[in-house]
């Protein structure tokens, strides 16, 4: 008994020390950017699979948990220059089958890149996405040329279609309207590229790093310094492994999307609340979001994508809880997006939302992205048959259920 009494505090202190150490981030995804040759589709995907498995092994040997392996092809709209819409549908279904076979997710990039592109390609994409769990795609609604009004209309139509034609509207998880997003972003569904290919980038699930680094801080300045040091160490270590992948495979490393995305065990909402000292949505949230984003964007590593702060409502347990409590509004998320990223991400909406309302939300984000010259995106989840005040019933393990809120 005496020995047990002596060991208990010793064991507790060891556990505390271990849990206090900043954890490594998980690798949300390793994304290979590969230009497809329609005549050799299978062999090109096998080339990507071979690279991804090699990269996966190197990251796992470095002590990282890799969640997904991904391929991003040239933009879908470019395929249309070579084949008919009917044949394009066959190509997408073949890709879906190959992705399932090789346990991949494949992004086919934007179905519209300019306002002059054929919106029927968006219709085809959404028809395929409604029955797929392995493909992702997007529509570009703003770039340096301005806001794309035709693309916004096509995106709103796609969101409404996926809401009504995929199980519980979950097909919208794989579709995004993107604005001012640069190439080589590893986060889906906005991922795309416009070069020769054979590049790769890395998406992190690093909310745990942010949360742990804020544990013992007492002021915003101390929190900023601690976060800067911890996050820089975490990202530098990831970049070191990525550079080794390049050395051993000759695939070019495009960079890390340093956005601290949430995961199953780590909430970025909880990290923000620890920093602000108040529930997410309260006064102090915006300044906390800005502080974390500023730190992320000043880490001395090669960065791609959003590299801001992701606030996906239905991918984060704390954010889903605050949404259910009515503490978070869409207008507040737009305000937070002005000092972070990624816009309106995985927002649960009543199923009776109109296409005009969806169009207005997408246009607001596109306008904000153009005005601030920053990457933002829109991923909305209207839930068919559900009204404000009712709970979602998602059965996708990537999504957290919450209570639907009434739109203004």
C-alpha positions in Angstrom: 0.0 0.0 0.0 2.8 2.4 0.9 4.5 1.6 -2.5 1.2 2.4 -4.3 0.9 5.7 -2.4 4.4 6.7 -3.5 3.9 5.6 -7.1 0.5 7.3 -7.7 1.9 10.9 -7.6 5.0 9.8 -9.6 2.8 8.3 -12.3 0.5 11.3 -12.3 3.5 13.6 -12.8 4.8 11.5 -15.7 1.4 11.6 -17.4 1.1 15.3 -16.9 4.5 15.9 -18.4 3.7 13.8 -21.4 0.3 15.4 -22.0 1.9 18.9 -21.6 4.3 18.3 -24.4 3.2 19.9 -27.7 2.1 17.0 -30.0 3.1 16.6 -33.6 0.3 17.6 -36.0 -1.4 14.9 -37.9 -1.0 15.0 -41.7 -4.5 15.6 -43.0 -3.4 14.8 -46.5 -0.5 14.5 -48.9 -1.7 15.8 -52.2 0.0 14.9 -55.5 -0.6 17.3 -58.4 -0.7 15.2 -61.5 -1.6 16.1 -65.1 -3.8 13.4 -66.5 -3.5 11.9 -70.0 -6.9 10.7 -71.0 -5.5 7.9 -73.1 -3.5 6.6 -70.2 -5.7 7.4 -67.2 -5.0 4.3 -65.2 -1.3 4.4 -65.7 -1.1 8.0 -64.7 -3.1 7.4 -61.5 -0.8 4.4 -60.7 2.1 6.8 -61.1 0.5 9.1 -58.5 -0.3 6.2 -56.2 3.3 5.0 -56.3 4.6 8.4 -55.3 2.0 8.9 -52.6 2.8 5.5 -51.0 6.5 6.4 -51.0 5.7 9.8 -49.4 3.4 8.2 -46.9 6.1 5.8 -45.8 8.6 8.6 -45.3 6.2 10.6 -43.2 5.1 7.6 -41.1 8.8 6.8 -40.6 9.2 10.4 -39.3 6.5 9.7 -36.7 3.5 11.3 -38.4 0.0 9.9 -38.7 -1.1 10.4 -42.3 -4.9 10.5 -42.7 -5.4 10.6 -46.5 -3.6 10.3 -49.8 -4.9 12.6 -52.5 -4.5 13.4 -56.2 -5.4 16.7 -57.8 -5.7 16.7 -61.6 -5.7 19.6 -64.1 -8.9 21.7 -63.9 -12.0 19.8 -65.1 -12.8 22.6 -67.6 -9.6 21.8 -69.5 -10.8 18.2 -70.1 -13.7 19.7 -72.0 -11.3 21.0 -74.6 -10.5 17.5 -75.6 -13.7 15.4 -75.2 -17.5 15.7 -75.3 -19.6 16.2 -72.1 -20.8 12.6 -72.4 -17.2 11.2 -72.6 -16.2 13.5 -69.8 -18.8 11.8 -67.6 -17.3 8.4 -68.4 -13.8 9.8 -67.5 -15.1 11.0 -64.1 -16.8 7.7 -63.3 -13.6 5.9 -64.2 -11.6 8.2 -61.9 -14.1 7.5 -59.1 -13.7 3.7 -59.5 -9.9 4.0 -59.5 -10.0 6.3 -56.5 -12.1 3.7 -54.6 -9.7 0.9 -55.8 -6.6 2.7 -54.5 -8.1 4.3 -51.4 -7.6 7.8 -52.7 -9.5 11.1 -53.0 -9.3 12.9 -56.3 -9.9 16.5 -56.9 -10.7 17.5 -60.5 -10.4 21.2 -59.8 -12.6 23.9 -61.1 -15.4 23.1 -63.5 -15.5 26.8 -64.3 -12.4 29.0 -64.1 -13.8 32.1 -65.9 -17.3 33.5 -66.3 -17.1 32.5 -70.0 -16.8 28.7 -69.3 -19.7 26.4 -70.0 -21.8 25.9 -66.9 -23.0 22.5 -68.1 -19.6 21.2 -66.9 -20.7 22.2 -63.4 -24.0 20.4 -63.9 -22.1 17.3 -64.9 -19.7 17.5 -62.0 -22.5 17.8 -59.4 -24.3 14.9 -60.9 -21.2 12.8 -60.4 -20.4 14.2 -56.9 -24.0 13.3 -55.8 -23.1 9.6 -56.0 -19.4 9.7 -55.1 -17.4 9.7 -51.9 -14.0 9.8 -53.7 -14.2 12.8 -56.0 -14.1 16.5 -55.2 -14.4 19.6 -57.3 -15.1 23.4 -57.3 -16.1 26.5 -59.2 -13.9 29.6 -59.2 -16.1 32.6 -58.4 -13.4 35.3 -58.1 -9.9 36.0 -59.2 -7.7 38.9 -60.2 -10.1 39.7 -63.0 -13.0 40.3 -60.5 -16.1 38.6 -59.2 -17.6 35.9 -61.6 -21.3 36.4 -61.6 -22.1 33.5 -63.9 -19.9 31.2 -61.9 -21.6 32.3 -58.7 -25.0 31.4 -60.2 -23.7 28.0 -61.3 -22.2 27.3 -57.9 -25.5 28.2 -56.1 -27.3 25.8 -58.5 -24.8 23.1 -57.8 -25.2 23.5 -54.0 -28.9 23.2 -54.2 -28.7 20.1 -56.5 -26.3 18.3 -54.1 -28.5 19.2 -51.2 -31.5 17.5 -52.8 -29.7 14.6 -54.6 -27.1 13.3 -52.2 -27.7 11.4 -48.9 -28.7 14.1 -46.3 -27.1 16.7 -48.5 -23.6 15.4 -47.7 -22.5 15.6 -51.3 -21.8 19.3 -50.6 -18.9 18.3 -48.4 -17.0 17.6 -51.7 -17.9 20.8 -53.5 -16.7 24.4 -53.0 -16.9 27.8 -54.5 -13.3 29.2 -54.4 -12.2 32.8 -54.6 -8.6 34.1 -54.9 -7.3 30.7 -54.0 -3.8 30.1 -55.4 -2.8 26.8 -57.0 -1.3 23.8 -55.1 -3.6 24.0 -52.1 -3.7 20.5 -50.5 -7.0 21.0 -48.8 -10.0 19.6 -50.6 -12.4 20.3 -52.3 -10.8 23.6 -53.5 -7.5 22.0 -54.6 -6.3 22.7 -58.1 -3.1 23.4 -60.1 -2.3 25.0 -63.5 1.2 23.8 -64.3 3.0 20.7 -65.6 2.3 18.6 -62.5 4.5 16.3 -60.5 4.4 18.5 -57.4 3.0 17.7 -54.0 1.9 19.7 -50.9 0.9 18.8 -47.4 -2.2 19.7 -45.4 -2.0 19.6 -41.6 -4.4 18.8 -38.8 -2.6 20.9 -36.2 -5.3 22.4 -34.0 -3.7 20.3 -31.2 -0.4 22.1 -31.6 -2.2 25.5 -31.1 -4.2 24.3 -28.2 -1.2 22.7 -26.3 1.0 25.7 -26.9 -1.5 28.0 -25.2 -1.8 26.0 -22.1 0.5 27.9 -19.7 0.4 31.4 -21.3 -1.0 34.3 -19.3 -1.1 37.2 -21.7 -1.6 37.7 -25.4 2.0 38.6 -26.0 3.2 35.5 -24.1 0.7 33.4 -26.0 1.8 34.8 -29.3 5.5 34.1 -28.5 4.8 30.6 -27.3 2.6 29.8 -30.2 5.2 31.2 -32.7 7.9 29.0 -31.2 5.9 25.8 -31.0 4.2 26.1 -34.4 7.4 27.0 -36.1 9.1 23.9 -34.7 6.2 21.7 -35.8 6.1 23.1 -39.3 9.8 23.1 -39.8 9.9 19.4 -38.8 7.2 18.6 -41.4 9.0 20.6 -44.1 12.2 18.6 -43.4 10.4 15.3 -44.1 8.8 16.9 -47.2 12.2 17.9 -48.5 13.5 14.4 -48.0 10.5 13.1 -50.1 11.7 15.4 -52.9 15.2 14.2 -52.6 14.1 10.5 -52.9 11.4 10.9 -55.5 12.3 14.0 -57.6 8.7 15.3 -57.1 8.8 19.0 -56.4 7.6 20.2 -53.0 5.1 23.1 -53.4 4.7 23.8 -49.7 2.6 23.3 -46.6 -0.9 24.7 -46.0 -0.2 25.9 -42.5 -3.8 26.4 -41.6 -4.4 24.7 -38.2 -7.3 22.5 -39.2 -9.3 20.7 -36.4 -9.4 17.0 -36.0 -11.2 14.3 -34.1 -9.3 15.0 -30.8 -8.4 18.6 -31.3 -10.7 21.6 -31.7 -9.5 24.9 -33.1 -12.6 26.4 -31.5 -11.3 25.3 -28.1 -7.9 26.8 -28.9 -9.5 30.2 -29.8 -11.6 30.1 -26.6 -8.5 29.4 -24.5 -6.8 32.4 -26.1 -9.9 34.8 -25.8 -11.0 33.5 -22.4 -14.6 33.4 -23.6 -16.9 31.2 -25.7 -16.4 31.4 -29.4 -18.6 34.1 -30.9 -18.1 36.4 -27.9 -16.1 39.7 -27.9 -12.5 38.8 -28.2 -13.0 36.1 -30.8 -11.9 38.2 -33.7 -8.7 39.4 -32.0 -7.8 35.8 -31.1 -8.5 34.6 -34.6 -6.3 37.4 -35.9 -3.4 36.6 -33.5 -3.3 32.9 -34.6 -3.5 33.8 -38.3 -0.7 36.3 -37.9 1.5 33.7 -36.3 0.7 31.0 -39.0 1.5 33.4 -41.8 4.9 34.4 -40.4 6.3 30.9 -39.9 9.5 30.7 -42.1 8.4 27.6 -44.2 7.2 27.3 -47.8 3.4 27.9 -47.6 0.6 27.3 -50.0 -3.2 27.4 -50.0 -5.1 29.3 -47.3 -2.4 29.2 -44.6 -4.8 31.1 -42.3 -7.3 29.9 -39.7 -10.0 27.3 -40.6 -13.3 27.5 -38.8 -15.3 24.6 -40.3 -18.5 24.5 -38.2 -19.4 20.9 -38.7 -15.8 19.5 -38.5 -15.1 20.9 -35.1 -16.9 19.8 -31.9 -16.6 23.1 -30.1 -17.7 25.2 -33.1 -20.7 22.8 -33.7 -21.7 23.3 -30.1 -21.4 27.1 -30.2 -23.4 27.0 -33.5 -26.2 25.0 -31.8 -26.2 27.5 -28.9 -26.7 30.3 -31.4 -23.5 32.1 -30.5 -22.2 32.1 -34.1 -23.8 33.8 -37.0 -22.8 33.8 -40.7 -22.2 37.6 -40.5 -19.7 36.9 -37.6 -17.9 34.2 -39.6 -17.6 36.7 -42.5 -16.1 39.2 -40.1 -13.6 36.6 -38.7 -12.7 35.7 -42.3 -11.5 39.2 -42.8 -8.6 38.4 -40.5 -8.2 34.7 -41.3 -9.5 32.1 -43.8 -11.2 30.2 -45.2 -14.6 31.9 -45.6 -17.8 30.0 -44.9 -16.8 26.4 -44.4 -19.1 23.4 -43.8 -22.0 25.7 -42.7 -25.1 23.7 -41.9 -28.3 25.3 -43.3 -32.0 24.6 -43.2 -33.1 22.6 -46.2 -35.7 25.3 -47.2 -33.0 27.8 -48.0 -33.6 29.4 -51.5 -31.1 29.4 -54.4 -31.1 33.2 -54.2 -30.0 33.1 -50.5 -27.2 30.7 -51.4 -26.2 32.9 -54.3 -26.0 35.9 -52.0 -23.8 34.1 -49.5 -21.4 33.0 -52.3 -21.3 36.5 -53.7 -20.6 38.0 -50.3 -17.5 35.8 -49.8 -16.3 36.4 -53.4 -16.6 40.2 -52.8 -14.7 39.9 -49.5 -12.0 37.9 -51.1 -11.6 40.4 -54.0 -11.7 43.4 -51.6 -9.1 42.0 -49.2 -7.0 40.2 -51.9 -7.0 36.9 -50.0 -8.1 33.3 -50.6 -11.6 32.4 -49.3 -14.1 29.7 -50.1 -17.6 28.6 -49.6 -18.8 25.2 -48.6 -22.5 25.2 -47.5 -24.5 22.2 -46.3 -28.3 22.7 -46.7 -29.9 19.7 -45.1 -33.0 18.5 -47.0 -36.2 18.1 -45.0 -34.7 19.9 -42.0 -35.8 23.3 -40.6 -34.3 25.9 -38.3 -34.3 24.5 -34.7 -34.0 20.9 -35.8 -30.8 18.8 -35.4 -28.8 17.5 -38.3 -28.4 13.8 -38.7 -25.2 13.4 -40.7 -23.9 9.9 -40.9 -20.5 10.9 -42.4 -17.8 10.4 -39.8 -16.1 13.6 -40.9 -19.1 15.7 -39.9 -20.3 16.7 -36.4 -24.1 17.1 -35.9 -25.5 20.3 -34.6 -28.7 22.4 -34.5 -29.7 24.4 -37.6 -30.0 28.1 -37.1 -32.5 30.4 -38.9 -31.0 32.6 -41.6 -31.5 36.4 -41.2 
